[in-house]
Amino acid sequence: MHLRRVGRPAGLVQVVRDEIERLIVAGKLQPGDRLPTEKELAEQLGVGRSSVREALRALAEMGIVEIIQGKGTFVRNEPQQAIKAQLQFLINFEDKAYEDLTELRRLLEVGLVRLAAERAGEADLERLRASLAEMSQARTTELLVEAGTRFHLAVAEAAKNAFATALYAAVTQVINEVYRHLERSQAQKERSIMDHQAIYDAIARRDGDLAAQRVEAHLTHLRGDFVARPSEGPPS
């Protein structure tokens, strides 16, 4: 791993942060790798330890690295964590965070399901069927939501676009953490299972347009459930 020495005094924290990000993007630092110590980074970059410390703290807040007391600083294993951290940060400042997130979710799911209908392999279809079986066997809303989330993540993975999958996973995690206590009637649970089965059927038929229509219908149903219970959060 080769670190480039910082050659300008202004904005040292940002420069150090950019250099560490460059190494991660370039694959010089892999998920799970331990970064050099603050002292080593400071010496290699030609900056003070305080600049390194602040840069690492900023990267940790972004979800890119994890600082473990007594062990060191490590590159996070989950690429979506960095996106998730940014979204959670924005939630604190956006008055209509839920509306914006659900709109983003809709855009992503419609696009991803079209790609999934085109690109899904047999292993992808098997994961979708397994998630459907879990939904059918779920005895609580929480278990139903968890199985539904796995279904949608399997759709995203079937699209074979790593960037879109990471973004969708982050959005889903944030939505589930902020709004995860909506209790649904038996009829709503049964409709949710039917919605997911319909989405699967369209993917299996390689009909992207139909799959997109069925995702739109499913999200409209979810929105209706949320409006019906405004004091609660929406399901996944």
RALIN-V972357 format. One record per run of one state. SS is the DSSP state (2 for helix, 1 for strand, 0 for the rest). FROM is the first residue (numbers start at 0). TO is the last residue. If there is no record, write none. Layout:
ss:SS from:FROM to:TO
ss:SS from:FROM to:TO
//
This chain:
ss:0 from:0 to:10
ss:2 from:11 to:24
ss:0 from:25 to:32
ss:1 from:33 to:33
ss:0 from:34 to:36
ss:2 from:37 to:44
ss:0 from:45 to:47
ss:2 from:48 to:60
ss:0 from:61 to:63
ss:1 from:64 to:67
ss:0 from:68 to:70
ss:1 from:71 to:74
ss:0 from:75 to:78
ss:2 from:79 to:90
ss:0 from:91 to:95
ss:2 from:96 to:118
ss:0 from:119 to:120
ss:2 from:121 to:136
ss:0 from:137 to:139
ss:2 from:140 to:157
ss:0 from:158 to:160
ss:2 from:161 to:177
ss:0 from:178 to:184
ss:2 from:185 to:203
ss:0 from:204 to:206
ss:2 from:207 to:227
ss:0 from:228 to:235
//
